Amino acid sequence: MIKFKRSSCAVLPLVLERVWFEKIQSGEKYEEYRCGARMMRMIQRWWGEAKIEHKKAIVEFRLGYQRDAERLACVAEHVSLRADGEFIHPDLGEPTDQKHYAILLTGSVELINDEWRA
């Protein structure tokens, strides 16, 4: 597993339910979708920081909201804004025309700092 110092990365923290966390952890799910105005701004700021400052773009997933929740970090290879009507919401099972970001994930990494180790 590749190790990165947290200070050399642009980290986007996201909280997931167990089903999606386990699918990403197993490699079955390799894209994460997010929509909504607040989330769009967060992703734009995070992706922009990674590109401008030449940092590694990392998505850090947490399993729930607890302080000691299990964590998983993945490299974000590509981020794209979509509004194609082809997106089928995984929970609702119906297509939507809502603009959303698709984050393409690659291998798991370990983030290292003084406070936390994966």
Residue pairs with C-beta under 8 A, 6 or more apart in sequence:
1 108
1 109
1 110
2 107
2 109
2 110
3 109
3 110
3 111
3 112
4 56
4 58
4 109
4 110
4 111
4 112
5 111
5 112
5 113
6 111
6 112
6 113
7 113
8 55
8 56
9 50
9 55
9 56
9 57
9 58
9 111
10 46
10 47
10 49
10 50
10 53
10 55
10 56
10 57
10 58
11 46
11 58
11 59
11 60
11 73
11 111
12 42
12 43
12 46
12 57
12 58
12 59
12 60
12 76
12 103
13 60
13 62
14 32
14 34
14 59
14 60
14 61
14 62
15 61
15 62
15 63
15 64
15 65
16 24
16 61
16 62
16 63
17 64
18 63
18 64
20 29
20 90
21 61
21 63
21 70
21 72
23 29
24 30
24 32
24 61
24 72
24 74
24 105
25 72
25 108
30 104
30 105
30 106
31 102
31 103
31 104
31 105
32 59
32 102
32 103
32 105
33 87
33 90
33 100
33 101
33 102
33 103
34 40
34 43
34 100
34 101
34 103
35 98
35 99
35 100
35 101
39 101
40 99
40 101
43 79
43 101
43 103
46 57
47 57
47 76
47 79
49 55
50 56
50 57
50 76
56 75
57 75
57 76
57 79
58 73
58 74
58 75
58 76
58 109
58 111
59 73
59 74
59 75
59 76
59 103
59 105
60 71
60 72
60 73
60 111
61 71
61 72
61 73
61 74
62 69
62 70
62 71
63 69
63 70
63 71
63 72
71 116
71 118
72 108
72 118
73 108
73 109
73 110
73 111
73 118
74 105
74 106
74 107
74 108
74 109
75 105
75 106
75 107
75 109
76 103
76 104
76 105
76 106
77 104
77 105
77 106
78 103
78 104
79 101
79 102
79 103
79 104
80 101
80 102
80 104
81 99
81 100
81 101
82 99
82 100
82 101
82 102
83 97
83 98
83 99
83 100
85 95
85 96
85 97
86 95
87 95
87 96
87 98
87 100
88 94
88 95
88 96
89 95
89 96
109 118
110 117
110 118
111 117
111 118
